[in-house]
């Protein structure tokens, strides 16, 4: 329990220090030391509970309950203050509605309900703690160099608000640790709303008109999810008689109908946090934030809070067909349509955003299925998506600062202009869509689970969505490696902090792919057996070992010879009379001049956002609305 307390409290202390100390060298030292301490604490927790069954810790909820209520009130005060300042009435009203519901639940019900076992650790928690503690702290280190360049690119005389930025990053880490280690649902809700507020403030960091608009879009949608969460707490208190997550799950297994309403609203909260359609626009708009924000909050960790909750509730979805259908269809439609829309994007961060939403949709779909095989797939999808997307976001942020663009079409010659970074970016892309990397292994497990449940619609969704995934990732991968030349190497000025973080993500990615058999045997499978009582049909260990060995071969081939090549470089051959090799201009058959270019096919008229997004928004809105109504009136599907 001491380690859990450290992981929740220490980031808050670091955040306070970063907010007060504004000297650049001191800030760097605090971030390095704090990140190392948080990562070490996460590893210590994992080592201490590796292979152990779920462990609960007695922790009096009285004082913490009042503290959580105060934090929730403070969050609302901040939101209302910004709503008044920027005249966004809707956000202010939603915040006031939420706090009224919070106070009602706290003083009428929660104060009389003691959750003695307030904290816990299980194998799934260990996985999440490692993701938050190692990846999250690594991104904070990356932000040191990135934000230095970011500040340098601001207009002269612009206020340096990096202390606030770094403080919010560490507050966010604290809240995420609380979400995955608390058994008291009211505590989870408070941490849930803290992540929402941190996201709001970081999206609006630049204070441009676009940033403010997107920040309010995020806060409005996530406040709606927060209201859903607090409604679930109300029904937990009045119908289930507990605010303990473990007791809720156990009661739901014994009597599914009793928990139908609370898990419907909890699923709704998870769907909004995971940016599933019709709430996908808040995550897309969040890409205006500095890249470390995108990597930490909106790819690797914050959105994982939503799918974490859904996966925890997966056994109950299996027993509640109404909620199961809602979660499966919302996730499936989101995965399919966002994969299609990613095809039409050339902005790298927007491609990553759509890919993130789509992969969260696949995880949501697996959680909705609720079988042991589907949960196995969902957990591994969480792991590999978190690492690979963090690596890709960091690579895109560094590339943008050194080539002046985040557009995929401007990444010609990146293999020579930034040879190390390009290889790291290619590693992240390959992990997302090709064998033998972990994402494909997890997708195969998802396919097996859909087949076992005779879910033909989900099988088709997975097939077509994966085909779209292959198309947009292959275009980007080809752009990185498809054109040769002799450009100047511009990665020599990349900050050491950025290299430390990107190399850490690359190492974690390779390690996780190679260690799939061990992760499965010592973390994922024990969680599933403890949750369901049996394992189900897991992927055979020999197949996992073959995939691990193949990953090693691919990585060696990708990075062998980096920086050591003595091959003689020659001019690009343009199949004709060259006019300007640097510009790739050559004399064509009519004696005119033609510039050789290579551009991907984006098919905006087929897969454009304006054409596809409304379909998903309307369909999923209807599905969610119907599920909520059916749950409230007590209808169950047979």
C-alpha positions in Angstrom: 0.0 0.0 0.0 2.9 2.3 0.6 4.0 2.1 -3.0 0.4 2.9 -4.2 0.4 5.9 -1.9 3.7 7.0 -3.2 2.6 6.7 -6.9 -0.5 8.8 -6.2 1.0 11.4 -3.8 4.6 11.9 -5.2 3.5 13.2 -8.6 1.4 15.9 -6.8 4.5 17.0 -4.9 6.5 17.1 -8.1 3.7 19.1 -9.7 3.8 21.7 -6.9 7.6 22.0 -7.2 7.4 22.5 -10.9 4.7 25.1 -10.5 6.7 27.1 -8.0 10.3 26.7 -9.4 10.7 28.4 -12.8 14.4 28.1 -13.4 15.1 26.0 -16.5 17.9 23.9 -15.1 16.0 23.3 -11.8 12.9 22.3 -13.8 14.9 19.8 -15.9 16.4 18.2 -12.7 13.0 17.9 -11.0 11.4 16.3 -14.1 14.3 13.8 -14.5 14.4 12.8 -10.9 10.6 12.7 -10.5 10.2 10.6 -13.7 12.9 8.2 -12.6 11.3 7.9 -9.2 7.8 7.3 -10.6 9.1 4.7 -13.1 11.0 2.9 -10.3 7.9 2.9 -8.1 5.9 1.4 -10.9 8.4 -1.3 -11.5 8.7 -2.0 -7.7 4.9 -2.5 -7.6 5.0 -4.8 -10.5 7.8 -6.9 -9.1 6.2 -7.1 -5.7 2.8 -8.3 -7.1 3.9 -10.3 -10.1 1.9 -13.5 -10.3 0.1 -12.6 -7.0 -3.7 -12.8 -6.8 -5.8 -9.7 -6.3 -4.7 -7.9 -3.1 -7.0 -5.5 -1.3 -5.9 -2.9 1.3 -8.0 -1.6 4.1 -8.2 2.2 3.9 -10.7 4.3 5.8 -12.8 6.2 3.4 -14.1 9.0 5.7 -11.5 11.7 5.3 -10.7 10.7 1.7 -14.4 11.0 0.8 -14.5 14.6 1.9 -11.2 15.4 0.2 -12.5 13.9 -3.0 -15.7 16.0 -2.7 -13.6 19.1 -2.2 -11.4 18.2 -5.3 -14.6 17.7 -7.4 -15.9 21.1 -6.3 -12.5 22.7 -7.1 -12.6 21.2 -10.6 -16.1 22.6 -11.1 -15.0 26.1 -9.9 -12.2 26.1 -12.4 -14.4 25.0 -15.3 -17.1 27.5 -14.4 -14.5 30.3 -14.2 -13.3 29.5 -17.7 -16.9 29.1 -18.9 -17.7 32.6 -17.7 -14.4 34.0 -19.0 -15.0 32.6 -22.5 -18.8 32.9 -22.4 -19.4 29.2 -22.9 -22.7 28.7 -21.1 -23.2 25.1 -21.9 -19.9 24.0 -20.3 -20.8 26.0 -17.1 -24.3 24.5 -16.9 -23.0 20.9 -17.3 -20.4 21.5 -14.6 -23.0 22.8 -12.2 -25.3 19.9 -12.9 -22.4 17.5 -12.3 -21.4 19.1 -8.9 -25.0 19.1 -7.8 -25.2 15.4 -8.5 -21.9 14.8 -6.8 -23.0 16.6 -3.6 -26.3 14.7 -3.6 -24.6 11.3 -3.8 -21.9 12.3 -1.3 -24.1 13.7 1.5 -27.1 11.5 1.0 -25.5 8.1 0.3 -21.7 7.9 0.1 -21.2 9.3 3.6 -23.2 6.4 5.0 -21.4 3.7 2.9 -18.0 2.6 4.1 -15.8 1.0 1.5 -13.3 -0.6 3.8 -11.1 -2.1 1.0 -10.3 1.2 -0.7 -7.3 0.2 -2.7 -6.3 -2.9 -4.6 -3.7 -4.5 -6.9 -4.5 -7.1 -9.5 -2.5 -8.3 -12.6 -4.4 -5.9 -14.8 -3.6 -3.0 -12.4 0.0 -3.9 -12.6 -0.1 -3.6 -16.4 -1.8 -0.2 -16.2 0.6 1.0 -13.5 3.6 0.1 -15.7 2.0 1.9 -18.7 1.4 5.0 -16.7 4.6 5.0 -14.7 7.1 4.2 -17.4 5.5 5.5 -20.6 4.0 8.5 -18.8 7.2 9.5 -17.0 9.1 9.0 -20.3 6.9 11.4 -22.1 7.4 14.0 -19.3 11.2 13.7 -20.0 10.6 14.1 -23.7 8.6 17.3 -23.1 11.7 19.1 -21.6 13.4 19.4 -25.0 10.2 19.6 -27.0 8.7 22.5 -24.9 12.0 24.3 -25.1 11.7 24.4 -28.9 8.0 25.1 -28.6 8.6 28.1 -26.4 11.4 29.3 -28.8 8.9 29.3 -31.7 6.4 31.5 -29.8 6.2 35.2 -30.6 8.7 37.4 -28.9 7.6 38.4 -25.4 5.1 35.5 -25.1 4.7 34.4 -21.5 6.6 31.2 -20.6 3.9 28.9 -19.1 5.9 25.8 -19.0 5.7 25.5 -15.2 1.9 25.1 -15.5 2.4 22.7 -18.4 4.7 20.3 -16.5 2.6 20.6 -13.3 -0.5 19.5 -15.1 1.4 16.6 -16.7 2.3 15.3 -13.2 -1.1 15.9 -11.7 -2.5 13.8 -14.5 -0.1 10.9 -13.7 -1.3 11.0 -10.1 -5.0 10.9 -11.2 -4.3 8.0 -13.5 -2.6 6.0 -10.8 -5.7 6.6 -8.6 -8.1 5.4 -11.3 -6.4 2.0 -11.7 -5.7 1.3 -8.0 -8.8 2.6 -6.2 -11.7 0.2 -5.4 -13.9 3.0 -4.2 -16.0 4.2 -7.2 -16.4 7.7 -5.7 -12.6 8.0 -5.5 -12.3 6.7 -9.1 -14.8 9.4 -10.2 -12.8 12.2 -8.6 -9.6 11.1 -10.3 -11.6 10.6 -13.6 -12.7 14.3 -13.4 -9.2 15.5 -12.6 -7.9 13.9 -15.9 -10.8 15.7 -17.7 -9.7 19.0 -16.2 -6.0 18.5 -17.0 -6.9 17.6 -20.5 -9.0 20.7 -20.8 -6.3 23.0 -19.6 -3.6 21.4 -21.8 -5.6 21.4 -25.0 -6.2 25.1 -24.5 -2.5 25.7 -23.6 -1.7 28.0 -26.5 -4.9 30.0 -25.8 -5.5 30.5 -29.6 -9.1 30.7 -30.7 -8.9 27.1 -32.1 -7.3 25.7 -29.0 -10.0 27.3 -26.7 -12.8 26.0 -28.9 -11.4 22.5 -28.9 -10.8 22.6 -25.2 -14.4 23.4 -24.5 -15.5 20.7 -26.9 -13.5 18.2 -24.9 -14.8 19.4 -21.5 -18.5 19.4 -22.6 -18.3 15.8 -23.9 -16.3 14.5 -20.9 -18.6 16.4 -18.5 -21.5 14.5 -20.1 -19.6 11.3 -19.4 -18.9 12.4 -15.9 -22.6 13.0 -15.3 -23.2 9.5 -16.6 -20.6 8.2 -14.1 -22.2 10.0 -11.1 -25.6 8.7 -12.2 -24.1 5.2 -12.1 -22.9 5.9 -8.6 -26.4 6.9 -7.6 -27.8 3.7 -8.8 -24.9 1.7 -7.2 -25.8 3.3 -3.9 -29.6 2.9 -4.2 -30.0 -0.4 -6.0 -26.7 -2.4 -5.5 -26.0 -1.0 -2.0 -22.3 -0.5 -2.5 -19.7 1.9 -4.0 -17.1 -0.8 -4.2 -16.0 -1.8 -7.7 -15.2 -5.3 -6.6 -18.6 -5.7 -4.9 -20.4 -4.3 -7.9 -18.7 -6.9 -10.2 -19.4 -9.7 -7.8 -23.1 -8.7 -7.3 -23.4 -8.4 -11.1 -22.1 -11.9 -11.6 -24.6 -13.3 -9.1 -27.6 -11.1 -10.2 -27.0 -9.4 -13.5 -30.3 -7.6 -13.6 -29.5 -5.7 -10.4 -26.5 -3.9 -11.9 -28.0 -3.3 -15.4 -28.5 0.4 -14.9 -25.3 1.3 -13.2 -23.1 -0.6 -15.7 -25.0 1.0 -18.6 -24.1 4.4 -17.3 -20.5 3.4 -16.5 -20.2 2.0 -20.0 -21.4 5.4 -21.3 -18.8 7.2 -19.2 -16.1 4.8 -20.6 -17.3 5.4 -24.1 -17.0 9.2 -23.8 -13.6 9.0 -22.2 -12.4 6.6 -24.9 -13.6 9.1 -27.6 -15.9 6.6 -29.3 -18.4 7.9 -31.8 -20.3 10.2 -31.4 -17.7 11.7 -29.0 -14.7 11.3 -31.3 -14.4 15.0 -32.2 -13.0 15.9 -28.8 -9.9 13.7 -29.3 -9.4 15.0 -32.9 -9.6 18.6 -31.6 -7.1 17.8 -28.9 -4.4 17.4 -31.5 -3.9 21.2 -31.4 -2.2 20.7 -28.1 1.6 20.4 -27.9 2.8 16.9 -28.9 3.7 15.7 -25.4 0.0 16.3 -24.4 -1.2 14.2 -27.4 1.2 11.4 -26.5 0.4 11.3 -22.8 -3.2 12.3 -22.4 -4.8 11.5 -25.8 -3.0 8.3 -26.9 -1.2 6.3 -24.3 -3.0 7.0 -21.0 -6.0 9.2 -20.5 -8.1 7.5 -23.2 -7.0 4.2 -21.7 -8.9 5.1 -18.5 -12.1 4.6 -20.5 -11.2 1.2 -21.9 -9.7 0.2 -18.6 -13.1 0.7 -17.0 -14.8 -1.2 -19.9 -12.5 -4.1 -19.6 -13.0 -4.3 -15.9 -16.7 -4.5 -16.5 -16.4 -7.0 -19.3 -17.6 -10.0 -17.3 -20.8 -8.1 -16.5 -21.4 -7.2 -20.2 -21.3 -10.9 -21.0 -24.3 -11.4 -18.7 -26.2 -8.2 -19.7 -27.0 -8.5 -23.4 -28.4 -4.9 -23.7 -25.2 -3.3 -22.5 -23.1 -5.8 -24.4 -24.7 -5.0 -27.7 -24.3 -1.3 -27.0 -20.6 -1.6 -26.2 -19.9 -4.0 -29.1 -21.7 -2.0 -31.7 -20.3 1.4 -30.6 -16.8 0.1 -30.6 -17.2 -1.8 -33.8 -18.7 1.1 -35.8 -16.0 3.4 -34.4 -13.2 1.0 -35.4 -14.5 0.6 -38.9 -15.4 4.1 -39.8 -12.5 5.8 -38.1 -10.1 3.4 -39.9 -11.8 4.5 -43.2 -11.5 8.2 -42.3 -7.8 7.8 -41.5 -7.2 6.9 -45.2 -8.2 10.5 -46.2 -5.7 12.2 -43.8 -2.3 13.5 -44.6 -1.6 15.3 -41.4 0.4 12.8 -39.3 -1.1 13.8 -36.0 -4.6 13.5 -37.4 -3.8 10.0 -38.8 -2.6 9.1 -35.3 -5.7 10.5 -33.8 -8.1 8.5 -36.0 -6.0 5.4 -35.6 -6.2 5.9 -31.8 -9.9 6.2 -31.8 -10.2 3.2 -34.1 -8.0 1.0 -31.9 -9.9 2.1 -28.8 -13.0 1.0 -30.8 -11.5 -2.4 -31.2 -10.7 -2.6 -27.5 -14.2 -1.5 -26.7 -15.6 -4.1 -29.1 -13.6 -6.8 -27.3 -14.8 -5.6 -23.9 -18.4 -5.7 -25.1 -18.0 -9.4 -26.2 -16.8 -10.1 -22.6 -15.4 -13.6 -23.1 -12.0 -14.5 -21.6 -10.4 -14.7 -25.1 -11.8 -11.2 -25.9 -10.4 -9.8 -22.7 -7.0 -11.4 -23.4 -7.0 -9.6 -26.8 -8.2 -6.3 -25.3 -5.5 -6.2 -22.7 -2.7 -6.8 -25.2 -4.3 -4.2 -27.6 -4.1 -1.7 -24.7 -0.4 -2.6 -24.1 0.9 -2.4 -27.7 -1.3 0.6 -28.6 0.0 2.6 -25.6 3.7 2.0 -26.4 3.5 2.2 -30.2 1.4 5.4 -30.3 3.6 7.1 -27.7 6.6 6.3 -29.8 4.9 7.6 -33.0 3.6 10.8 -31.4 7.1 11.6 -30.0 8.7 10.9 -33.4 6.2 13.1 -35.2 6.7 16.0 -32.7 10.5 15.9 -33.2 10.2 15.6 -36.9 7.8 18.6 -37.1 10.3 20.8 -35.2 13.2 19.8 -37.6 11.5 19.6 -41.0 8.9 22.3 -40.3 5.9 20.1 -41.1 3.8 17.3 -39.7 2.3 16.4 -43.1 3.1 12.9 -44.3 3.7 14.3 -47.8 6.6 16.4 -46.5 8.4 13.3 -45.1 10.2 12.5 -48.3 13.8 11.7 -47.6 13.3 11.4 -43.9 15.2 8.2 -44.0 18.3 10.3 -44.9 17.4 13.6 -43.2 16.7 12.0 -39.8 17.9 8.4 -40.2 17.6 7.3 -36.6 14.2 9.0 -36.1 12.8 7.6 -39.3 13.7 4.0 -38.3 12.1 4.5 -34.9 9.0 5.9 -36.6 9.0 2.9 -39.0 9.2 0.6 -36.0 6.2 2.1 -34.4 4.2 1.9 -37.6 5.2 -1.7 -38.2 4.0 -2.6 -34.7 0.6 -1.2 -35.5 -0.3 -3.3 -38.5 2.1 -6.1 -39.6 3.1 -9.4 -38.3 5.0 -10.6 -36.2 4.5 -7.6 -33.9 2.2 -7.7 -30.9 -0.8 -5.7 -32.3 -1.4 -8.3 -35.0 -1.2 -11.1 -32.4 -3.8 -9.3 -30.3 -6.0 -8.8 -33.4 -5.8 -12.5 -34.2 -6.9 -13.3 -30.6 -9.8 -10.9 -31.1 -10.8 -12.6 -34.3 -10.7 -16.0 -32.5 -13.0 -14.7 -29.8 -15.5 -13.3 -32.3 -15.5 -16.6 -34.2 -16.1 -18.6 -31.0 -19.1 -16.4 -30.2 -20.4 -16.6 -33.8 -20.3 -12.8 -34.1 -20.4 -12.6 -37.9 -20.9 -8.9 -37.9 -17.9 -8.3 -35.7 -15.8 -10.6 -37.9 -16.7 -8.5 -41.0 -16.0 -5.2 -39.1 -12.6 -6.5 -38.0 -11.8 -7.7 -41.5 -12.7 -4.5 -43.3 -11.4 -2.2 -40.6 -8.0 -4.0 -40.6 -7.9 -3.7 -44.4 -8.3 0.1 -44.0 -5.7 0.1 -41.3 -3.2 -1.6 -43.6 -3.8 1.0 -46.3 -3.2 4.2 -44.2 -0.2 2.7 -42.4 1.4 1.3 -45.6 1.1 4.7 -47.2 3.0 6.4 -44.4 5.6 3.6 -44.2 6.2 3.8 -47.9 6.6 7.6 -47.7 9.3 7.2 -45.1 11.4 4.6 -47.0 10.4 5.0 -50.6 12.6 7.8 -51.9 16.4 8.0 -51.9 18.7 11.1 -52.0 21.5 13.0 -50.4 19.8 15.5 -48.1 21.4 17.2 -45.1 21.0 15.3 -41.8 18.9 17.6 -39.6 18.5 15.3 -36.5 21.9 16.4 -35.1 20.2 19.1 -33.1 17.5 16.9 -31.4 17.5 17.4 -27.7 19.0 14.6 -25.5 15.7 14.4 -23.5 13.8 13.7 -26.7 16.3 10.9 -27.7 16.0 9.4 -24.2 12.2 9.2 -24.4 12.0 7.9 -27.9 14.6 5.3 -27.4 12.9 4.2 -24.2 9.6 3.8 -26.1 11.4 1.8 -28.9 13.0 -0.4 -26.3 9.7 -1.0 -24.5 8.0 -1.8 -27.8 10.6 -4.4 -28.8 10.6 -5.8 -25.2 6.9 -6.1 -25.0 6.7 -7.9 -28.4 9.5 -10.3 -27.4 8.1 -10.8 -24.0 4.5 -11.6 -25.1 4.7 -15.2 -23.8 5.9 -14.0 -20.3 3.4 -11.1 -20.2 0.6 -13.5 -21.0 1.7 -16.2 -18.6 2.4 -14.0 -15.6 0.0 -11.1 -15.9 -2.8 -11.5 -18.4 -3.7 -15.2 -17.9 -3.7 -15.0 -14.1 -6.1 -12.0 -14.3 -8.4 -13.8 -16.6 -8.4 -17.1 -14.6 -9.1 -15.1 -11.4 -11.9 -13.1 -13.1 -13.6 -15.9 -15.0 -12.5 -19.1 -13.2 -11.0 -20.5 -16.5 -8.7 -19.3 -19.2 -10.6 -20.0 -22.4 -8.8 -20.7 -25.7 -5.6 -18.7 -25.5 -3.1 -18.5 -28.3 -0.6 -21.4 -28.0 2.7 -20.6 -26.3 4.7 -22.0 -29.3 3.0 -19.5 -31.6 3.8 -16.6 -29.3 7.5 -17.8 -29.1 7.7 -17.9 -32.9 6.4 -14.3 -33.1 8.9 -13.2 -30.5 11.8 -14.6 -32.4 10.6 -13.0 -35.6 10.4 -9.6 -34.0 14.0 -9.8 -33.0 15.0 -10.6 -36.7 13.0 -7.7 -38.0 14.4 -5.2 -35.5 18.0 -6.3 -36.3 17.4 -5.9 -40.0 15.9 -2.4 -39.5 18.6 -1.0 -37.3 21.8 -2.9 -38.5 24.3 -0.5 -40.0 22.6 2.7 -38.8 25.3 5.4 -39.0 28.0 3.1 -40.2 27.4 2.8 -43.9 30.4 3.6 -46.1 28.5 3.1 -49.4 29.3 5.6 -52.1 26.4 8.0 -52.7 25.5 8.9 -56.3 23.0 11.2 -57.9 19.5 10.1 -58.2 18.8 8.4 -61.6 15.8 10.1 -63.1 15.4 7.9 -66.2 16.3 10.8 -68.5 18.4 13.9 -68.8 18.7 15.5 -65.4 18.1 19.3 -65.1 18.3 19.6 -61.3 19.1 16.6 -59.1 18.3 18.4 -55.9 14.8 19.3 -57.0 14.4 16.0 -59.0 13.8 17.8 -62.2 14.5 16.1 -65.5 14.0 16.7 -69.2 10.9 14.9 -70.4 10.2 13.5 -73.9 8.9 16.8 -75.2 12.1 18.6 -74.1 10.3 20.2 -71.3 11.1 20.0 -67.6 9.2 17.7 -65.2 9.7 17.4 -61.5 9.5 13.8 -60.2 7.1 13.6 -57.2 5.5 10.9 -55.3 2.2 11.5 -53.5 -0.2 9.1 -51.8 -3.8 8.6 -52.8 -6.1 9.9 -50.1 -9.5 9.4 -51.7 -11.2 12.2 -49.8 -14.3 11.9 -52.0 -14.8 8.4 -50.8 -13.4 8.3 -47.2 -13.6 12.0 -46.3 -14.8 13.0 -42.8 -17.8 14.9 -44.1 -19.1 11.8 -45.8 -18.5 9.1 -43.2 -18.5 10.8 -39.7 -22.3 11.7 -39.7 -23.2 8.0 -40.3 -21.2 6.9 -37.2 -22.4 9.7 -35.1 -26.1 9.1 -35.8 -25.9 5.3 -35.6 -24.0 5.2 -32.3 -26.2 7.9 -30.8 -29.2 5.9 -31.5 -27.6 2.7 -30.1 -26.5 4.4 -26.9 -29.9 6.1 -26.5 -31.8 2.9 -27.0 -29.6 1.0 -24.6 -30.0 3.6 -21.8 -33.8 3.6 -22.3 -34.0 -0.2 -22.2 -31.8 -0.3 -19.1 -33.9 2.3 -17.3 -37.2 0.5 -18.1 -35.7 -2.9 -17.1 -35.9 -4.6 -20.5 -33.4 -7.4 -21.2 -32.5 -9.1 -24.5 -32.6 -12.8 -24.7 
